[in-house]
Amino acid sequence: MDTGTTAWLLTSSALVLFMTPGLAFFYGGLVRGKNVVNTIMLSFMAMAVVGVAWIVWGYSLAFGGANEFIGNFDFIGFRDVDANAGPDAGYSSMIVAIFQMMFAIITPALITGAVAERFKFKTYLVFLLIWMTVVYAPIAHWVWGDGGWIGGIGASDFAGGTVVHINAAMAAVAAAILVGKRRGIPNGIEAHNVPYVVLGAGILWFGWFGFNAGSALAADGVAVNAFLVTNTAAAMGALTWVLLSYLTTGKASAVGAASGAVAGLVAITPAAGDVGAMGSLGVGLGAGILTWLVVKYRHKLMFDDALDVFAIHGIGGIWGALATAIFAVGGIGVIDGEFGLLWANFRAVAATIGYSFVMTFVILKVLDYVPGLGLRVEETEEDGGLDIAEHGERGYVGDGAD
């Protein structure tokens, strides 16, 4: 084993885990003060629930076996997942399993932004276990597992554009449709704590270096390039949102800058191993424009995606997957006259959209009929805030709770 590679992958794993508290702050700042504890808990509990389930069966279903659609039970309970041996690449099988655990943790946490302020907490805990098992694990196997069919058709998803972002976004759409719109909020709400939003985005930006550069699975030139293009796309996405904010309102929105940075990060995720610095500018610019447009016209959507998961992660992820094929260097991109990667990535996007939406819809529909569960809190609980209704605690005392 190479100690440098091992050190880098352990560091990257910690960085990716740190993204989930960053997401908690990002989402927590966007909701009303009476729901901030609940919103943060939705992300925090993903670390606990998925952190256990991944060890027991999640990793095995995602990365066990060698078939096209799902893993097997070879690694149940981390059996034969060795800390000292693995691929002939300088790292052990256990470090890869740890690294992938962090991806599995943050993905369902992303979904929660669509159903913020109205989803039952205990139902969410059950949903976490089921969704990771029947949605996340199969798609992860399709893309990254041994023999997975999406990897087999030549699609490129370097760090999770389909597995994480498009997957979570389509699950979020299904959840928002079934849970229904928030009471009395036709066109969104004002973020109750903008510093939380910017802090969360900053933590996400920082952690994303582990997310993307760590996906090289080595401390090498690929990781260096992934680090560079990750920062570049995030910067371009933030700059694009701020400029559009100036042009339309005359103000530089801090929430907009944070959202634009995250959109750029989402879009560069699948592309980080294939594009160069100039290509990442195009990825970030496209992500900024497209996601800004969808957020601007969110009121035309037929569902209440409370925190714009579909816009940022869905549109950003789809653009990123297609932009990978457009800006890819080395003679495999559309700019170089090659369209094979574009077609393969399009198929991967379409399959992820369809599977994630349908399966999530079915899971939530069943949970809605399970006695004692259901999807949505009572109207009085929603009006009073989920912090007290679900946790018996307040994020703030006084005016901040409104």
C-alpha positions in Angstrom: 0.0 0.0 0.0 1.1 3.5 -0.8 1.0 5.7 2.4 0.6 8.9 0.4 -2.4 7.6 -1.5 -4.0 6.2 1.7 -3.5 9.5 3.5 -5.1 11.4 0.7 -8.1 9.1 0.5 -8.6 9.3 4.3 -8.4 13.1 4.1 -10.8 13.1 1.1 -13.2 10.9 3.0 -13.3 13.3 5.9 -13.8 16.2 3.6 -16.8 14.6 1.9 -18.3 13.8 5.3 -17.8 17.4 6.3 -20.0 18.4 3.3 -23.1 17.0 5.1 -22.9 19.4 8.0 -22.2 22.1 5.3 -25.4 21.1 3.6 -27.2 21.2 7.0 -26.2 24.9 7.4 -27.0 25.7 3.8 -30.5 24.2 4.0 -31.0 25.4 7.6 -30.4 29.0 6.7 -32.9 28.9 3.9 -35.9 27.7 5.9 -37.9 29.7 8.5 -36.4 29.9 12.0 -39.1 27.6 13.5 -37.8 24.8 11.3 -34.0 25.2 11.5 -33.4 22.4 14.0 -35.5 20.0 12.1 -33.8 20.9 8.8 -30.3 20.5 10.2 -31.3 17.2 11.9 -32.4 15.7 8.5 -28.9 16.0 7.2 -27.2 15.1 10.5 -29.2 11.9 10.9 -28.2 10.8 7.4 -24.7 10.4 8.8 -26.0 8.2 11.6 -28.5 6.0 9.7 -26.6 5.5 6.4 -23.3 5.3 8.4 -24.6 2.1 10.0 -26.6 0.7 7.1 -23.6 1.1 4.7 -21.5 -1.2 7.0 -24.2 -3.8 7.4 -25.4 -4.2 3.8 -25.2 -1.0 1.7 -21.6 -1.3 0.5 -22.1 -4.9 -0.5 -25.2 -4.1 -2.6 -23.4 -1.2 -4.3 -20.0 -2.8 -4.9 -20.3 -6.6 -4.3 -20.4 -9.1 -7.2 -19.8 -8.5 -10.9 -23.1 -8.0 -12.7 -24.9 -5.2 -14.5 -27.6 -4.1 -12.1 -26.8 -4.6 -8.4 -24.2 -6.1 -6.1 -24.5 -9.2 -3.9 -23.9 -10.1 -0.3 -20.2 -10.8 -0.4 -19.4 -7.9 1.8 -22.3 -8.0 4.3 -21.1 -6.6 7.6 -17.9 -5.5 5.9 -16.8 -9.1 5.6 -13.6 -9.4 3.6 -13.3 -5.7 3.3 -9.6 -5.5 4.2 -7.8 -2.5 5.6 -4.4 -3.8 4.4 -5.1 -5.2 1.0 -7.0 -4.4 -2.1 -6.5 -3.4 -5.7 -2.9 -3.1 -7.1 -3.2 0.7 -7.0 -1.7 1.6 -3.6 -4.9 1.6 -1.5 -7.0 -1.0 0.3 -10.5 -2.1 -0.3 -11.6 -0.7 3.1 -10.4 2.9 2.2 -12.5 2.8 -0.9 -15.5 1.5 1.1 -15.0 4.4 3.6 -14.7 7.0 0.8 -17.9 5.7 -0.9 -19.8 5.7 2.4 -19.5 9.5 2.5 -21.2 9.7 -0.9 -24.0 7.4 0.3 -24.5 9.6 3.3 -24.9 13.0 1.6 -27.0 11.8 -1.3 -30.3 11.2 0.6 -29.6 14.3 2.7 -29.8 16.4 -0.5 -33.4 15.2 -1.1 -34.6 16.8 2.1 -34.4 20.3 0.7 -37.5 19.6 -1.4 -39.7 18.6 1.5 -38.4 21.0 4.1 -40.8 22.3 6.8 -43.5 19.6 6.3 -42.1 16.0 6.3 -42.4 13.6 9.2 -39.1 12.9 10.9 -39.8 9.3 11.8 -40.9 8.5 8.3 -37.7 10.1 7.0 -35.6 7.7 9.0 -37.4 4.7 7.5 -37.2 6.3 4.1 -33.4 6.7 4.5 -32.9 3.0 4.9 -35.2 1.9 2.1 -34.0 4.5 -0.4 -30.3 3.8 0.1 -31.0 0.1 -0.4 -33.3 0.1 -3.5 -32.3 3.3 -5.2 -28.9 4.5 -4.3 -27.1 1.2 -4.1 -28.3 -0.1 -7.6 -27.4 3.2 -9.3 -24.0 3.3 -7.7 -23.4 -0.2 -8.9 -24.5 0.7 -12.4 -21.9 3.4 -12.6 -19.0 2.4 -10.4 -19.6 -1.3 -9.5 -17.8 -4.2 -11.2 -19.7 -4.9 -14.4 -22.2 -2.1 -13.9 -24.1 -1.4 -17.1 -23.6 2.3 -17.2 -19.9 2.0 -16.8 -20.0 -0.7 -19.4 -21.5 1.6 -22.1 -18.6 4.0 -21.7 -20.4 6.8 -19.8 -18.2 9.0 -17.7 -19.3 10.0 -14.2 -16.1 10.9 -12.4 -17.4 11.8 -9.0 -21.2 11.3 -8.9 -23.2 13.6 -11.3 -25.7 10.8 -11.9 -25.2 8.7 -8.8 -25.5 11.6 -6.4 -27.0 14.7 -7.9 -29.4 13.7 -10.6 -30.4 10.7 -8.4 -31.2 12.9 -5.4 -32.9 15.6 -7.5 -35.4 13.2 -9.1 -36.1 11.6 -5.8 -36.7 15.2 -4.5 -39.2 15.8 -7.3 -41.1 12.7 -6.5 -41.1 13.6 -2.8 -42.3 17.1 -3.4 -45.2 15.9 -5.5 -46.4 13.4 -3.0 -45.9 15.5 0.1 -47.6 18.5 -1.4 -47.0 22.2 -1.2 -46.3 24.1 2.0 -49.2 26.0 3.5 -49.6 29.6 2.5 -46.3 29.9 0.7 -47.1 30.2 -3.0 -43.7 31.7 -4.2 -41.1 30.6 -1.6 -39.9 32.3 1.5 -37.1 34.6 2.6 -34.0 32.8 4.0 -34.1 33.3 7.8 -30.3 33.2 8.2 -28.3 34.2 5.2 -24.9 33.8 7.1 -25.8 30.1 7.6 -26.5 29.8 3.9 -23.1 31.3 2.9 -21.3 29.4 5.6 -22.9 26.2 4.4 -21.9 26.9 0.8 -18.4 27.6 1.9 -18.1 24.3 3.8 -19.5 22.5 0.7 -17.0 24.2 -1.5 -14.2 23.2 0.8 -15.4 19.6 1.1 -16.0 19.3 -2.6 -12.2 19.1 -3.1 -12.3 15.7 -1.4 -15.5 14.8 -3.3 -13.9 15.4 -6.8 -10.1 15.3 -6.3 -10.5 12.3 -4.0 -12.3 10.4 -6.8 -9.0 10.1 -8.6 -8.2 7.4 -5.9 -4.6 8.6 -6.0 -2.6 11.6 -5.1 -1.6 12.2 -8.7 -2.0 14.5 -11.7 -5.7 13.6 -12.2 -6.4 14.7 -8.6 -4.6 17.9 -9.1 -6.6 18.7 -12.3 -9.8 17.7 -10.6 -9.0 20.1 -7.7 -8.3 23.0 -10.1 -11.4 22.5 -12.2 -13.6 22.1 -9.1 -12.6 25.5 -7.8 -12.9 27.1 -11.2 -16.4 25.9 -11.9 -17.6 26.9 -8.5 -16.1 30.4 -8.9 -17.7 30.8 -12.3 -21.0 29.6 -11.1 -21.0 32.1 -8.1 -19.9 34.9 -10.4 -22.6 34.2 -12.9 -25.4 34.2 -10.3 -24.1 37.5 -8.9 -23.9 39.2 -12.3 -27.4 37.9 -13.2 -28.6 39.2 -9.8 -27.2 42.6 -10.5 -28.8 42.7 -14.0 -32.2 41.8 -12.8 -32.5 43.4 -9.3 -29.6 45.8 -9.0 -28.4 44.0 -5.9 -25.7 41.3 -5.4 -27.6 38.5 -3.6 -25.5 36.5 -1.1 -27.9 33.6 -1.3 -27.5 33.8 -5.1 -23.7 33.7 -4.9 -23.9 30.7 -2.6 -26.4 28.9 -4.8 -24.4 29.7 -7.9 -21.2 28.2 -6.3 -23.1 25.0 -5.4 -24.5 24.8 -8.9 -21.0 25.1 -10.4 -19.8 22.4 -8.0 -22.6 20.1 -8.9 -22.0 20.5 -12.6 -18.2 19.9 -12.5 -18.7 16.7 -10.4 -19.1 14.3 -13.3 -16.6 16.3 -15.5 -13.7 16.7 -13.1 -11.7 13.9 -14.5 -12.2 14.8 -18.2 -12.1 18.6 -18.6 -9.4 21.1 -18.4 -9.3 24.6 -16.8 -11.0 26.4 -19.8 -13.6 23.7 -20.1 -14.5 24.1 -16.4 -15.2 27.8 -17.1 -17.8 26.7 -19.6 -19.2 24.1 -17.2 -19.6 26.7 -14.4 -21.0 29.4 -16.7 -23.6 27.0 -18.1 -24.5 25.8 -14.7 -24.9 29.3 -13.4 -27.2 30.4 -16.2 -29.4 27.3 -16.4 -29.9 26.9 -12.7 -30.6 30.6 -12.2 -33.3 30.5 -14.9 -35.0 27.5 -13.3 -35.0 29.1 -9.8 -36.3 32.4 -11.3 -39.2 30.6 -12.8 -39.8 28.0 -10.0 -43.3 29.3 -9.6 -44.2 27.7 -12.9 -43.4 24.2 -11.5 -46.4 22.1 -10.5 -44.7 21.1 -7.2 -43.2 22.9 -4.2 -39.4 22.2 -4.3 -38.8 24.2 -1.1 -35.0 24.7 -1.4 -34.6 24.3 -5.2 -33.1 20.8 -5.2 -34.3 20.1 -8.7 -32.9 23.4 -10.0 -29.4 23.1 -8.4 -28.8 19.4 -8.3 -31.1 18.2 -11.1 -30.5 20.8 -13.8 -26.9 21.3 -12.6 -26.3 17.6 -12.7 -27.9 17.0 -16.1 -25.9 19.9 -17.6 -22.7 18.6 -15.9 -23.1 15.1 -17.4 -23.7 16.5 -20.9 -21.1 19.2 -20.5 -18.6 16.4 -19.6 -19.0 15.1 -23.1 -18.9 18.5 -24.7 -15.7 19.8 -23.0 -13.8 16.6 -22.5 -10.2 16.7 -23.6 -8.1 14.0 -25.1 -10.1 13.6 -28.3 -13.3 12.2 -26.7 -15.4 15.4 -26.5 -17.9 17.0 -28.8 -15.5 19.9 -29.4 -13.0 17.4 -30.8 -15.7 16.0 -33.0 -16.6 12.9 -31.0 -20.1 12.2 -30.0 -19.9 8.7 -28.5 -19.4 10.0 -24.9 -22.4 12.4 -25.3 -24.7 9.6 -26.3 -23.5 7.3 -23.5 -23.9 10.1 -20.9 -27.3 10.9 -22.2 -28.4 7.3 -21.7 -27.0 7.3 -18.2 -28.9 10.5 -17.4 -32.1 9.2 -18.8 -31.9 5.9 -16.9 -31.1 7.7 -13.6 -34.0 10.1 -14.0 -36.5 7.3 -14.7 -35.3 4.8 -12.1 -34.9 7.3 -9.2 -38.2 9.1 -9.8 -40.3 5.9 -10.2 -38.8 4.0 -7.3 -38.8 7.0 -4.9 -42.5 7.6 -5.8 -43.3 4.0 -5.1 -41.4 4.0 -1.8 -43.0 7.1 -0.5 -46.5 6.1 -1.7 -46.2 2.9 0.3 -44.9 4.7 3.4 -47.8 7.1 3.2 -50.2 4.2 3.8 -48.2 2.6 6.6 -50.1 3.0 9.9 -48.2 5.3 12.2 -46.0 6.8 9.5 -47.4 8.9 6.6 -45.5 11.6 4.9 -46.7 14.9 6.2 -47.0 16.4 9.6 -50.4 17.8 10.9 -51.4 21.3 9.9 -51.0 22.6 13.4 -47.5 21.1 13.6 -46.6 22.6 10.3 -47.9 26.0 11.4 -46.2 25.9 14.7 -42.9 24.7 13.3 -41.3 21.3 13.2 -38.6 22.2 15.7 -41.0 21.9 18.6 -43.4 19.4 17.0 -40.7 16.9 16.1 -37.8 17.6 18.5 -39.2 19.6 21.4 -36.4 22.1 20.9 -36.0 25.6 19.5 -33.2 26.9 17.3 -33.8 30.3 18.7 -35.5 32.0 21.6 -37.5 35.1 20.7 -38.1 36.7 17.3 -35.7 34.4 15.5 -38.2 31.5 15.8 -40.7 33.1 13.4 
